[in-house]
Amino acid sequence: MNTFGNNFKVSIFGESHGPALGVTVDGVFAGIPLCEEDFYDDILRRKAGASGTTPRIEGDVPEILSGVYEGHTTGAPVTVIFRNENTRPEDYESFRKHPRPGHADFTANLKFGGYNDPRGGGHFSGRLTLGIVAAGVIAKRMVHFANIQANLTEVGGSANPDSWNALLKAAEQDGDSLGGVVECVAEGLPIGMGEPFWDSVESKISHAIFAIPGVRGIEFGDGFKASAMRGSEHNDPFPEHQCHHHDDPDHQCCGKHKCQSPPLTNHAGGVNGGLTNGNPLVFRVAFKPTSSIAKAGIPGRHDVCFAIRTPVVVEAMTAIVLADFLR
Ligand SMILES: Cc1cc2nc3c(=O)[nH]c(=O)nc-3n(C[C@H](O)[C@H](O)[C@H](O)COP(=O)(O)O)c2cc1C
C-alpha cells in the first residue's frame, strides 16, 4: 500500500501531474526543531538540473501542513506537500492506448480498470520520491546518532566519474539512456538494531529501497560476490581476547563475558542475523536505465540517467527504516 512502517509510519500521496504530492509521517517524536528550510538541502540534491537529468524543473517548495507548532514537532502526524507547477499532461495522453515500455502504464491501467491517473505515470512516477526525501529529512532527525551517506558509484557500468559526462552525452545523442549504482553507508548505528526474521535490517531496507521506482537490485556487504568467496575470506572475525577482563594473552574466552567490539572486517555490510553489528551498514542499489527514451519514440521530458538524482532518496529510505526500528 502507500504506507510503510510500524513505529514511524510514512504515507505518500499525490501524482506527477496532479495539483500536489507529499507525505504524512506519523510517529515523529515531539520537540524536534523543524521548519520548511530544513528540507531545502536534501530537496536540492534530488532536483533535476545536472547533466543527464530531465529538463522538467519544478520549484519543489515544501509546505508543512500539520504536526509542527512554533518551530517544533508536536507529536501529531507531520504532513508536507509540494505543489506541481511545471506540468505538461498532454505529453501523456496517448499512454492509455499505447503503454510505455518499462512503466506502470500497462499494469496500473489493467489493475485499476483504467481509472488510474496516466499523466506522467501518475502515482507511480519517480516524482513521488520527493515526499520520501521530505520524510527522510524528518527521519534523519529521529536517528540523529547515525551518519547516513549515499553516493553515485557507477554510471552506465563505469566506476570512473571522469568518464560519466561523455557516456551521458553519447547516450543522449543516441536518444538512449543509462543506469547507475548508488552505494549507501550508515555509520554510528548501535549494535542490535533490527528485529529477528521478517524484519531483519536487510529485509526492511530492501523493502523500502525496492519501493523507489526503477530499482533493479540491492546487495549488502560483499553481496553477490560472497557466493564466489571462501568462508575464510568472507567471515568477519571478532577481535581476539574479547573478554578484556585480564591481561593473560593465552586466555581462551570463556563465553561468559560479552564481546562488545564489532567484527574487524565488514564483508557482511554491518549486519549479522538481521541485526546491526556495530560496523557501518553498507549496501549498493542498482538502478535501471531510464525507460522513456527518444529512440523508442517516447515524448515527454526525461532523465538520461535518473540514478544521478537518487542518492538522497536512498539515504531517506535508510533513515526511514532506521527510525522505524526505534522503540
Ligand atoms: C528520481 C527519479 C526520477 C525518474 N525519472 C524518470 C524519467 O525522467 N523518465 C523515466 O522513464 N523514468 C524515470 N524514473 C523511473 C520511473 O519512475 C520507473 O521506471 C517507472 O515508474 C516504473 O517503475 P519500475 O522501473 O520500478 O518498474 C525515475 C525514477 C526516480 C526515482
The ligand as an SDF file (V2000), in Angstrom:
LIG
                    3D

 31 33  0  0  0  0  0  0  0  0999 V2000
   14.0830   10.4340   -9.0530 C   0  0  0  0  0  0  0  0  0  0  0  0
   13.5730    9.5870  -10.1870 C   0  0  0  0  0  0  0  0  0  0  0  0
   13.4000   10.1430  -11.4590 C   0  0  0  0  0  0  0  0  0  0  0  0
   12.9450    9.3760  -12.5200 C   0  0  0  0  0  0  0  0  0  0  0  0
   12.8300    9.9650  -13.7430 N   0  0  0  0  0  0  0  0  0  0  0  0
   12.4140    9.2140  -14.8060 C   0  0  0  0  0  0  0  0  0  0  0  0
   12.2950    9.8070  -16.1070 C   0  0  0  0  0  0  0  0  0  0  0  0
   12.5810   11.0000  -16.3120 O   0  0  0  0  0  0  0  0  0  0  0  0
   11.8810    9.0160  -17.1220 N   0  0  0  0  0  0  0  0  0  0  0  0
   11.5760    7.6720  -16.9410 C   0  0  0  0  0  0  0  0  0  0  0  0
   11.2310    6.9880  -17.9010 O   0  0  0  0  0  0  0  0  0  0  0  0
   11.6990    7.0970  -15.7200 N   0  0  0  0  0  0  0  0  0  0  0  0
   12.0910    7.8250  -14.6540 C   0  0  0  0  0  0  0  0  0  0  0  0
   12.1980    7.2360  -13.4160 N   0  0  0  0  0  0  0  0  0  0  0  0
   11.8960    5.7950  -13.2740 C   0  0  0  0  0  0  0  0  0  0  0  0
   10.4190    5.5000  -13.3790 C   0  0  0  0  0  0  0  0  0  0  0  0
    9.7200    6.2290  -12.3920 O   0  0  0  0  0  0  0  0  0  0  0  0
   10.1680    3.9810  -13.1920 C   0  0  0  0  0  0  0  0  0  0  0  0
   10.9960    3.2460  -14.0480 O   0  0  0  0  0  0  0  0  0  0  0  0
    8.7350    3.6480  -13.5030 C   0  0  0  0  0  0  0  0  0  0  0  0
    7.8850    4.3090  -12.5820 O   0  0  0  0  0  0  0  0  0  0  0  0
    8.4150    2.1440  -13.4480 C   0  0  0  0  0  0  0  0  0  0  0  0
    8.8410    1.5710  -12.2590 O   0  0  0  0  0  0  0  0  0  0  0  0
    9.8340    0.2990  -12.2620 P   0  0  0  0  0  0  0  0  0  0  0  0
   11.0050    0.6770  -13.1100 O   0  0  0  0  0  0  0  0  0  0  0  0
   10.2180    0.1250  -10.8210 O   0  0  0  0  0  0  0  0  0  0  0  0
    9.0830   -0.8740  -12.8270 O   0  0  0  0  0  0  0  0  0  0  0  0
   12.6420    7.9990  -12.3260 C   0  0  0  0  0  0  0  0  0  0  0  0
   12.7920    7.4310  -11.0420 C   0  0  0  0  0  0  0  0  0  0  0  0
   13.2600    8.2060   -9.9810 C   0  0  0  0  0  0  0  0  0  0  0  0
   13.4560    7.5600   -8.6410 C   0  0  0  0  0  0  0  0  0  0  0  0
  1  2  1  0
  2  3  1  0
  2 30  2  0
  3  4  2  0
  4  5  1  0
  4 28  1  0
  5  6  2  0
  6  7  1  0
  6 13  1  0
  7  8  2  0
  7  9  1  0
  9 10  1  0
 10 11  2  0
 10 12  1  0
 12 13  2  0
 13 14  1  0
 14 15  1  0
 14 28  1  0
 15 16  1  0
 16 17  1  0
 16 18  1  0
 18 19  1  0
 18 20  1  0
 20 21  1  0
 20 22  1  0
 22 23  1  0
 23 24  1  0
 24 25  2  0
 24 26  1  0
 24 27  1  0
 28 29  2  0
 29 30  1  0
 30 31  1  0
M  END
$$$$
